[in-house]
């Protein structure tokens, strides 16, 4: 193997996506896909045993011991500071995009854009640069110009977004505290703070906000709406 090639690890819970991305990247003479995983448990194990230059990862990747999204990326940046991160996902929420940029991740691509953008994203990340595919770039531009789906969303901290996302996904305050290794009181306080900033009084409205803002994957939406009694609700 050519040691000058960029060593890449892929993380996505969809086998078809993994195979397509691996094939596309390996066509590039300067990139070598060394490994691929389907959840955070496999990812952390791989990062512990081998060295990689760039991680290309989906944002939503359930089923692992280390979570996904902001929680997982925060852990990775802390534990493997030299690893560059490229996020390849369906990102439709300005809240998520803003959170990624706030933590220093600037190579972000939409699965809805051409796969050719991925090669540019990997090279940009490796060089400590920035690259966003067209759909993500348009969303970033709207954020910078103050055009947001919800003006209040910009007031949430990264940790408040984490708590809201997991709560809306169906986890209890106790379960979130165990997952994030914070006290139940801290999680409850961060949830209450987020609701106050969003001018939300009811848990059901917080669930609606999380779903409509894109903080939880669509797979959760129908189930959570039903469990929270939102499926038949009107505008109230």
Backbone as CSV, one residue per row, in Angstrom:
resi,resn,N_x,N_y,N_z,CA_x,CA_y,CA_z,C_x,C_y,C_z
1,UNK,0.832,-1.202,0.000,0.000,0.000,0.000,0.866,1.251,0.000
2,UNK,0.491,2.199,-0.800,1.237,3.452,-0.899,1.083,4.255,0.389
3,UNK,2.171,4.494,1.136,2.070,5.203,2.416,1.653,6.660,2.257
4,UNK,1.739,7.188,1.027,1.370,8.588,0.820,-0.134,8.773,0.648
5,UNK,-0.857,7.678,0.527,-2.304,7.782,0.369,-2.978,8.206,1.671
6,UNK,-4.106,8.890,1.550,-4.900,9.293,2.711,-5.649,8.061,3.216
7,UNK,-5.414,7.706,4.474,-6.033,6.525,5.065,-7.417,6.894,5.608
8,UNK,-8.440,6.246,5.082,-9.823,6.610,5.415,-10.549,5.440,6.067
9,UNK,-11.367,5.749,7.063,-12.290,4.783,7.645,-13.700,5.307,7.438
10,UNK,-14.612,4.433,7.041,-15.997,4.802,6.775,-16.899,4.287,7.889
11,UNK,-17.919,5.078,8.240,-18.881,4.663,9.252,-20.286,5.010,8.780
12,UNK,-21.102,3.986,8.582,-22.485,4.189,8.158,-23.242,2.899,8.439
13,UNK,-24.488,3.005,8.871,-25.240,1.800,9.199,-26.004,1.225,8.009
14,UNK,-25.774,1.788,6.820,-26.410,1.276,5.610,-25.348,0.603,4.721
15,UNK,-25.383,-0.726,4.583,-24.362,-1.454,3.795,-24.231,-0.955,2.364
16,UNK,-25.350,-0.602,1.739,-25.300,-0.132,0.354,-24.517,1.178,0.259
17,UNK,-24.741,2.070,1.234,-24.018,3.339,1.260,-22.528,3.086,1.464
18,UNK,-22.192,2.216,2.394,-20.786,1.899,2.649,-20.097,1.398,1.387
19,UNK,-20.731,0.489,0.693,-20.127,-0.083,-0.498,-19.967,0.962,-1.597
20,UNK,-20.994,1.809,-1.765,-20.924,2.845,-2.785,-19.844,3.870,-2.502
21,UNK,-19.736,4.288,-1.246,-18.727,5.274,-0.862,-17.334,4.682,-0.969
22,UNK,-17.177,3.432,-0.527,-15.861,2.776,-0.617,-15.409,2.667,-2.070
23,UNK,-16.310,2.281,-2.940,-15.970,2.149,-4.359,-15.569,3.503,-4.950
24,UNK,-16.349,4.549,-4.611,-16.070,5.878,-5.160,-14.716,6.406,-4.683
25,UNK,-14.424,6.237,-3.404,-13.165,6.764,-2.866,-11.959,5.985,-3.359
26,UNK,-12.100,4.684,-3.477,-10.955,3.871,-3.908,-10.597,4.080,-5.374
27,UNK,-11.460,4.744,-6.130,-11.123,5.087,-7.513,-10.107,6.213,-7.569
28,UNK,-9.994,6.941,-6.450,-9.063,8.060,-6.393,-7.678,7.545,-6.003
29,UNK,-6.673,7.900,-6.770,-5.331,7.352,-6.561,-4.659,7.855,-5.289
30,UNK,-5.214,8.881,-4.653,-4.589,9.436,-3.450,-5.328,9.047,-2.168
31,UNK,-6.368,8.242,-2.284,-7.182,7.850,-1.133,-7.245,6.334,-1.039
32,UNK,-7.162,5.810,0.179,-7.288,4.378,0.404,-8.250,4.129,1.563
33,UNK,-9.356,3.443,1.292,-10.304,3.089,2.342,-9.762,1.855,3.066
34,UNK,-9.373,2.043,4.314,-8.732,0.980,5.084,-9.752,0.098,5.791
35,UNK,-10.832,0.703,6.261,-11.794,-0.056,7.048,-13.165,0.593,6.935
36,UNK,-14.205,-0.160,7.289,-15.548,0.408,7.331,-16.332,-0.282,8.436
37,UNK,-17.179,0.494,9.127,-17.933,0.007,10.285,-19.375,0.476,10.182
38,UNK,-20.247,-0.136,11.003,-21.666,0.193,10.907,-22.256,0.816,12.161
39,UNK,-21.461,0.970,13.229,-21.967,1.630,14.435,-20.794,2.151,15.259
40,UNK,-21.117,2.886,16.319,-20.062,3.540,17.098,-19.209,2.553,17.886
41,UNK,-19.763,1.415,18.264,-18.974,0.407,18.973,-17.842,-0.090,18.088
42,UNK,-18.179,-0.441,16.859,-17.168,-0.913,15.901,-16.188,0.205,15.554
43,UNK,-16.697,1.429,15.478,-15.847,2.552,15.103,-14.771,2.815,16.147
44,UNK,-15.166,2.908,17.406,-14.185,3.187,18.464,-13.177,2.056,18.574
45,UNK,-13.632,0.823,18.409,-12.703,-0.319,18.450,-11.673,-0.214,17.326
46,UNK,-12.124,0.176,16.139,-11.209,0.322,15.002,-10.220,1.456,15.233
47,UNK,-10.701,2.565,15.758,-9.821,3.710,16.007,-8.795,3.411,17.090
48,UNK,-9.146,2.534,18.016,-8.212,2.160,19.079,-7.090,1.254,18.571
49,UNK,-7.366,0.467,17.539,-6.355,-0.498,17.099,-5.544,-0.041,15.882
50,UNK,-6.054,0.963,15.142,-5.352,1.377,13.931,-5.329,2.900,13.790
51,UNK,-4.432,3.370,12.926,-4.339,4.802,12.670,-5.003,5.129,11.339
52,UNK,-5.812,6.160,11.343,-6.463,6.643,10.133,-6.249,8.148,10.039
53,UNK,-6.314,8.658,8.838,-6.181,10.097,8.637,-7.532,10.802,8.661
54,UNK,-8.529,10.178,8.036,-9.840,10.816,7.889,-10.952,9.816,8.187
55,UNK,-11.924,10.265,8.955,-13.156,9.507,9.193,-14.261,10.115,8.346
56,UNK,-14.930,9.291,7.551,-16.131,9.713,6.826,-17.307,9.021,7.495
57,UNK,-18.171,9.800,8.136,-19.211,9.196,8.961,-20.586,9.805,8.724
58,UNK,-21.600,8.960,8.817,-22.974,9.429,8.843,-23.200,10.150,10.164
59,UNK,-24.213,11.003,10.212,-24.549,11.697,11.462,-25.431,10.811,12.334
60,UNK,-26.443,10.209,11.733,-27.361,9.342,12.464,-26.932,7.895,12.236
61,UNK,-26.477,7.256,13.317,-25.959,5.895,13.215,-26.263,5.172,14.528
62,UNK,-27.512,4.785,14.753,-27.924,4.193,16.027,-27.377,2.787,16.229
63,UNK,-27.488,2.324,17.464,-27.146,0.939,17.759,-25.796,0.716,18.399
64,UNK,-24.984,1.758,18.547,-23.661,1.591,19.135,-23.607,2.025,20.587
65,UNK,-22.546,1.609,21.268,-22.386,1.930,22.682,-22.027,3.385,22.936
66,UNK,-21.558,4.086,21.909,-21.070,5.446,22.105,-21.983,6.496,21.473
67,UNK,-23.199,6.103,21.145,-24.137,7.053,20.569,-23.785,7.405,19.134
68,UNK,-24.290,8.535,18.687,-23.978,9.020,17.345,-24.076,10.534,17.338
69,UNK,-24.003,11.139,16.163,-24.154,12.583,16.066,-23.135,13.365,16.885
70,UNK,-23.586,14.448,17.481,-22.715,15.349,18.232,-22.008,14.629,19.374
71,UNK,-22.711,13.728,20.048,-22.122,12.997,21.174,-20.917,12.187,20.707
72,UNK,-21.081,11.460,19.636,-19.989,10.622,19.119,-18.842,11.470,18.601
73,UNK,-19.146,12.509,17.845,-18.084,13.339,17.280,-17.304,14.072,18.369
74,UNK,-17.982,14.454,19.440,-17.291,15.103,20.565,-16.292,14.144,21.196
75,UNK,-16.710,12.898,21.385,-15.822,11.885,21.946,-14.619,11.665,21.040
76,UNK,-14.861,11.549,19.756,-13.784,11.284,18.802,-12.778,12.430,18.773
77,UNK,-13.271,13.652,18.751,-12.359,14.807,18.719,-11.512,14.879,19.985
78,UNK,-12.074,14.449,21.100,-11.331,14.471,22.361,-10.315,13.333,22.433
79,UNK,-10.733,12.135,22.009,-9.879,10.948,22.154,-8.866,10.807,21.022
80,UNK,-9.237,11.260,19.822,-8.347,11.126,18.660,-8.202,12.493,17.986
81,UNK,-7.505,13.419,18.612,-7.449,14.803,18.123,-6.838,14.974,16.735
82,UNK,-6.052,14.019,16.279,-5.414,14.138,14.959,-6.276,13.589,13.827
83,UNK,-7.359,12.932,14.166,-8.240,12.369,13.144,-9.150,13.455,12.576
84,UNK,-9.169,13.581,11.268,-10.035,14.552,10.609,-11.406,13.920,10.352
85,UNK,-12.450,14.727,10.430,-13.810,14.206,10.311,-14.528,14.823,9.119
86,UNK,-15.119,13.961,8.307,-16.019,14.385,7.236,-17.390,13.794,7.552
87,UNK,-18.401,14.634,7.641,-19.758,14.154,7.894,-20.483,14.026,6.561
88,UNK,-20.975,12.815,6.290,-21.736,12.546,5.069,-23.107,12.048,5.495
89,UNK,-24.122,12.900,5.341,-25.428,12.547,5.884,-26.523,13.315,5.166
90,UNK,-27.760,13.019,5.520,-28.887,13.831,5.067,-29.133,14.864,6.146
91,UNK,-28.582,16.041,5.981,-28.706,17.095,6.989,-29.702,18.132,6.494
92,UNK,-30.837,18.187,7.174,-31.875,19.131,6.790,-32.169,20.129,7.895
93,UNK,-31.375,20.106,8.934,-31.601,20.970,10.088,-30.450,21.953,10.262
94,UNK,-30.784,23.232,10.307,-29.763,24.246,10.548,-29.195,24.128,11.958
95,UNK,-29.972,23.563,12.884,-29.498,23.360,14.254,-28.334,22.382,14.255
96,UNK,-28.488,21.264,13.549,-27.419,20.268,13.482,-26.196,20.837,12.776
97,UNK,-26.402,21.507,11.661,-25.290,22.073,10.908,-24.518,23.075,11.757
98,UNK,-25.240,23.930,12.446,-24.591,24.927,13.290,-23.803,24.262,14.421
99,UNK,-24.339,23.164,14.977,-23.640,22.455,16.050,-22.339,21.840,15.558
100,UNK,-22.364,21.277,14.363,-21.141,20.700,13.788,-20.084,21.768,13.565
101,UNK,-20.493,22.896,13.020,-19.534,23.977,12.780,-19.009,24.554,14.081
102,UNK,-19.863,24.619,15.099,-19.436,25.154,16.394,-18.351,24.292,17.033
103,UNK,-18.371,22.981,16.723,-17.349,22.114,17.308,-16.152,21.932,16.371
104,UNK,-16.121,22.709,15.292,-14.949,22.722,14.420,-14.971,21.725,13.283
105,UNK,-16.139,21.162,12.960,-16.260,20.262,11.813,-16.795,21.063,10.640
106,UNK,-15.967,21.232,9.609,-16.328,22.084,8.480,-16.349,21.343,7.146
107,UNK,-16.113,20.053,7.173,-16.237,19.259,5.952,-17.510,18.430,6.084
108,UNK,-18.577,18.947,5.507,-19.909,18.380,5.697,-20.572,18.235,4.338
109,UNK,-21.064,17.039,4.057,-21.647,16.778,2.748,-23.015,16.123,2.882
110,UNK,-23.885,16.456,1.947,-25.215,15.861,1.918,-25.206,14.624,1.026
111,UNK,-25.889,13.579,1.466,-26.033,12.384,0.645,-26.877,12.669,-0.595
112,UNK,-27.564,13.804,-0.585,-28.368,14.179,-1.730,-27.570,14.837,-2.839
113,UNK,-26.301,15.154,-2.581,-25.435,15.750,-3.599,-24.592,14.669,-4.273
114,UNK,-23.934,15.025,-5.350,-23.115,14.078,-6.104,-22.008,13.496,-5.244
115,UNK,-21.740,12.200,-5.441,-20.687,11.511,-4.708,-19.320,12.097,-5.027
116,UNK,-19.207,12.800,-6.132,-17.934,13.409,-6.507,-17.485,14.445,-5.481
117,UNK,-18.432,15.018,-4.743,-18.074,15.976,-3.703,-17.270,15.338,-2.580
118,UNK,-17.438,14.028,-2.415,-16.786,13.348,-1.301,-15.263,13.373,-1.417
119,UNK,-14.744,13.184,-2.624,-13.289,13.231,-2.801,-12.739,14.595,-2.390
120,UNK,-13.452,15.655,-2.788,-13.035,17.010,-2.414,-13.110,17.196,-0.905
121,UNK,-14.151,16.642,-0.282,-14.303,16.765,1.165,-13.203,16.067,1.930
122,UNK,-12.826,14.873,1.483,-11.760,14.122,2.154,-10.432,14.861,2.042
123,UNK,-10.111,15.370,0.853,-8.860,16.105,0.683,-8.855,17.396,1.494
124,UNK,-9.986,18.068,1.565,-10.070,19.305,2.350,-9.866,19.014,3.828
125,UNK,-10.505,17.968,4.331,-10.364,17.616,5.743,-8.917,17.258,6.067
126,UNK,-8.295,16.476,5.201,-6.912,16.051,5.412,-5.973,17.260,5.489
127,UNK,-6.304,18.304,4.727,-5.469,19.514,4.691,-5.928,20.570,5.691
128,UNK,-6.796,20.162,6.634,-7.341,21.100,7.630,-8.117,22.235,6.974
129,UNK,-8.723,21.941,5.841,-9.504,22.951,5.142,-10.998,22.801,5.404
130,UNK,-11.779,23.462,4.569,-13.236,23.422,4.701,-13.856,23.062,3.353
131,UNK,-14.892,22.238,3.421,-15.623,21.933,2.199,-17.039,21.488,2.542
132,UNK,-18.006,22.090,1.873,-19.402,21.700,2.035,-19.989,21.461,0.655
133,UNK,-20.755,20.390,0.521,-21.407,20.114,-0.753,-22.497,21.163,-0.991
134,UNK,-22.980,21.288,-2.217,-23.898,22.394,-2.559,-25.093,22.581,-1.628
135,UNK,-25.783,21.497,-1.278,-26.957,21.640,-0.415,-26.585,22.130,0.977
136,UNK,-25.485,21.622,1.502,-25.039,22.041,2.825,-24.530,23.481,2.784
137,UNK,-23.825,23.831,1.719,-23.315,25.193,1.574,-24.456,26.202,1.532
138,UNK,-25.547,25.834,0.859,-26.700,26.735,0.786,-27.309,26.938,2.170
139,UNK,-27.382,25.856,2.943,-27.919,25.969,4.297,-26.998,26.811,5.178
140,UNK,-25.683,26.612,5.026,-24.720,27.392,5.804,-24.828,28.873,5.462
141,UNK,-25.038,29.176,4.193,-25.180,30.573,3.771,-26.420,31.201,4.384
142,UNK,-27.506,30.428,4.454,-28.730,30.968,5.040,-28.557,31.223,6.526
143,UNK,-27.750,30.378,7.191,-27.477,30.588,8.614,-26.681,31.868,8.803
144,UNK,-25.639,32.043,7.986,-24.779,33.217,8.135,-25.509,34.510,7.829
145,UNK,-26.586,34.416,7.025,-27.361,35.607,6.706,-28.588,35.755,7.593
146,UNK,-28.650,34.882,8.607,-29.721,35.036,9.577,-31.042,34.445,9.155
147,UNK,-31.050,33.613,8.104,-32.296,32.989,7.669,-32.352,31.602,8.262
148,UNK,-33.118,31.411,9.308,-33.184,30.152,10.026,-34.620,29.690,10.144
149,UNK,-34.744,28.345,10.276,-36.069,27.803,10.457,-36.666,28.261,11.773
150,UNK,-35.850,28.453,12.776,-36.310,28.907,14.083,-35.231,29.768,14.689
151,UNK,-35.558,31.032,14.921,-34.558,31.956,15.453,-34.107,31.530,16.833
152,UNK,-34.996,30.922,17.622,-34.658,30.524,18.978,-33.651,29.377,19.018
153,UNK,-33.596,28.574,17.959,-32.714,27.416,17.942,-31.253,27.816,18.099
154,UNK,-30.888,28.978,17.641,-29.496,29.422,17.717,-29.056,29.672,19.156
155,UNK,-29.999,29.763,20.082,-29.654,30.037,21.468,-29.276,28.784,22.246
156,UNK,-29.570,27.613,21.693,-29.283,26.375,22.404,-27.793,26.061,22.385
157,UNK,-27.287,25.564,23.515,-25.908,25.108,23.568,-25.817,23.712,22.970
158,UNK,-24.593,23.268,22.686,-24.402,21.934,22.123,-24.967,20.872,23.062
159,UNK,-24.755,21.024,24.360,-25.233,20.027,25.313,-26.749,20.039,25.430
160,UNK,-27.346,21.200,25.301,-28.810,21.260,25.311,-29.390,20.567,24.088
161,UNK,-28.727,20.744,22.938,-29.172,20.068,21.714,-29.065,18.555,21.881
162,UNK,-27.983,18.081,22.489,-27.826,16.652,22.742,-28.991,16.112,23.561
163,UNK,-29.299,16.804,24.649,-30.358,16.356,25.552,-31.706,16.346,24.846
164,UNK,-32.007,17.423,24.106,-33.283,17.495,23.383,-33.376,16.358,22.378
165,UNK,-32.298,16.112,21.659,-32.313,15.066,20.629,-32.599,13.697,21.230
166,UNK,-31.904,13.356,22.317,-32.118,12.052,22.924,-33.497,11.951,23.578
167,UNK,-33.956,13.040,24.184,-35.281,13.023,24.804,-36.359,12.820,23.748
168,UNK,-36.236,13.545,22.646,-37.225,13.427,21.577,-37.173,12.037,20.939
169,UNK,-36.003,11.405,20.971,-35.867,10.059,20.413,-36.537,8.998,21.278
170,UNK,-37.018,9.396,22.457,-37.755,8.462,23.306,-37.054,8.063,24.591
171,UNK,-35.883,8.638,24.880,-35.169,8.291,26.099,-35.653,9.130,27.271
172,UNK,-35.597,8.558,28.471,-35.972,9.291,29.680,-34.786,10.121,30.163
173,UNK,-35.056,11.023,31.092,-33.980,11.845,31.663,-32.932,10.956,32.317
174,UNK,-33.380,9.923,33.001,-32.446,8.999,33.662,-31.575,8.275,32.648
175,UNK,-32.179,7.799,31.565,-31.421,7.092,30.531,-30.408,8.015,29.863
176,UNK,-30.791,9.271,29.640,-29.872,10.234,29.031,-28.696,10.506,29.963
177,UNK,-28.986,10.628,31.245,-27.916,10.908,32.216,-26.907,9.767,32.255
178,UNK,-27.405,8.531,32.129,-26.502,7.373,32.129,-25.678,7.326,30.848
179,UNK,-26.307,7.653,29.717,-25.606,7.621,28.432,-24.515,8.686,28.355
180,UNK,-24.835,9.895,28.816,-23.906,11.020,28.688,-23.013,11.198,29.922
181,UNK,-23.212,10.345,30.916,-22.396,10.396,32.136,-22.498,11.759,32.835
182,UNK,-23.725,12.246,32.904,-24.014,13.461,33.657,-25.090,13.123,34.677
183,UNK,-25.193,13.930,35.721,-26.198,13.663,36.739,-27.601,13.884,36.181
184,UNK,-28.568,13.214,36.807,-29.957,13.374,36.381,-30.390,14.832,36.539
185,UNK,-29.903,15.464,37.592,-30.235,16.871,37.838,-29.709,17.759,36.714
186,UNK,-28.493,17.473,36.242,-27.906,18.264,35.153,-28.704,18.097,33.866
187,UNK,-29.066,16.861,33.546,-29.845,16.605,32.332,-31.200,17.299,32.411
188,UNK,-31.843,17.196,33.562,-33.146,17.836,33.736,-33.031,19.351,33.590
189,UNK,-31.946,19.903,34.129,-31.724,21.342,34.042,-31.478,21.774,32.603
190,UNK,-30.704,20.992,31.846,-30.416,21.332,30.450,-31.673,21.213,29.587
191,UNK,-32.507,20.238,29.891,-33.779,20.092,29.176,-34.681,21.292,29.458
192,UNK,-34.776,21.682,30.720,-35.613,22.819,31.097,-35.092,24.115,30.492
193,UNK,-33.770,24.254,30.462,-33.166,25.450,29.884,-33.468,25.543,28.399
194,UNK,-33.384,24.406,27.698,-33.682,24.382,26.262,-35.137,24.753,26.011
195,UNK,-36.037,24.218,26.821,-37.457,24.522,26.652,-37.739,25.994,26.907
196,UNK,-37.056,26.562,27.887,-37.237,27.985,28.187,-36.774,28.846,27.026
197,UNK,-35.614,28.521,26.469,-35.083,29.282,25.329,-35.968,29.159,24.095
198,UNK,-36.592,27.986,23.950,-37.455,27.752,22.790,-38.886,28.212,23.030
199,UNK,-39.138,28.721,24.235,-40.487,29.164,24.615,-41.486,28.011,24.511
200,UNK,-41.058,26.846,24.998,-41.875,25.632,24.984,-42.217,25.243,26.411
201,UNK,-43.486,24.968,26.666,-43.933,24.624,28.013,-44.206,23.140,28.195
202,UNK,-44.638,22.462,27.130,-45.050,21.070,27.247,-44.037,20.126,26.599
203,UNK,-43.890,18.938,27.187,-42.998,17.937,26.610,-43.443,17.564,25.198
204,UNK,-44.762,17.494,24.981,-45.275,17.143,23.655,-44.829,18.157,22.608
205,UNK,-44.781,19.439,22.980,-44.338,20.467,22.041,-42.832,20.383,21.809
206,UNK,-42.093,19.935,22.818,-40.654,19.745,22.649,-40.401,18.601,21.666
207,UNK,-41.202,17.542,21.769,-41.090,16.426,20.833,-41.383,16.903,19.418
208,UNK,-42.435,17.690,19.272,-42.779,18.215,17.945,-41.632,19.060,17.388
209,UNK,-41.047,19.906,18.229,-39.932,20.742,17.781,-38.763,19.877,17.327
210,UNK,-38.425,18.850,18.116,-37.293,17.999,17.767,-37.487,17.289,16.448
211,UNK,-38.708,16.836,16.188,-39.004,16.140,14.944,-38.980,17.109,13.762
212,UNK,-39.648,18.239,13.916,-39.761,19.187,12.809,-38.446,19.885,12.499
213,UNK,-37.561,19.996,13.499,-36.273,20.654,13.267,-35.243,19.701,12.681
214,UNK,-35.572,18.394,12.661,-34.646,17.414,12.101,-33.639,16.861,13.083
215,UNK,-33.853,17.089,14.375,-32.912,16.603,15.377,-32.997,15.096,15.572
216,UNK,-34.084,14.481,15.142,-34.199,13.024,15.211,-34.492,12.504,13.815
217,UNK,-34.026,11.290,13.500,-34.268,10.732,12.176,-35.738,10.462,11.951
218,UNK,-36.156,10.429,10.683,-37.557,10.236,10.355,-38.082,8.903,10.859
219,UNK,-37.190,7.918,11.039,-37.615,6.605,11.509,-38.251,6.688,12.895
220,UNK,-37.808,7.667,13.688,-38.360,7.821,15.015,-39.692,8.567,15.000
221,UNK,-39.921,9.382,13.977,-41.002,10.349,14.008,-42.373,9.745,14.244
222,UNK,-42.757,8.740,13.433,-44.094,8.162,13.566,-44.279,7.513,14.926
223,UNK,-43.251,6.756,15.370,-43.359,6.073,16.650,-43.469,7.058,17.797
224,UNK,-42.610,8.065,17.791,-42.611,9.025,18.889,-43.902,9.841,18.901
225,UNK,-44.364,10.249,17.733,-45.612,11.001,17.665,-46.772,10.187,18.248
226,UNK,-46.804,8.916,17.937,-47.877,8.062,18.452,-47.786,7.929,19.963
227,UNK,-46.564,7.675,20.458,-46.383,7.496,21.892,-46.709,8.766,22.678
228,UNK,-46.435,9.918,22.084,-46.680,11.185,22.766,-48.068,11.750,22.464
229,UNK,-48.863,11.021,21.696,-50.203,11.488,21.399,-50.239,12.610,20.386
230,UNK,-49.235,12.655,19.499,-49.146,13.744,18.536,-49.689,13.375,17.166
231,UNK,-49.904,12.099,16.929,-50.253,11.651,15.586,-51.535,12.258,15.084
232,UNK,-52.506,12.481,15.978,-53.787,12.993,15.549,-53.994,14.449,15.916
233,UNK,-52.946,15.072,16.429,-53.106,16.454,16.863,-53.206,17.405,15.690
234,UNK,-53.890,18.497,15.912,-53.955,19.528,14.908,-52.897,20.563,15.166
235,UNK,-53.242,21.834,14.956,-52.268,22.906,15.102,-52.000,23.262,16.534
236,UNK,-52.853,22.829,17.454,-52.694,23.232,18.859,-51.492,22.574,19.489
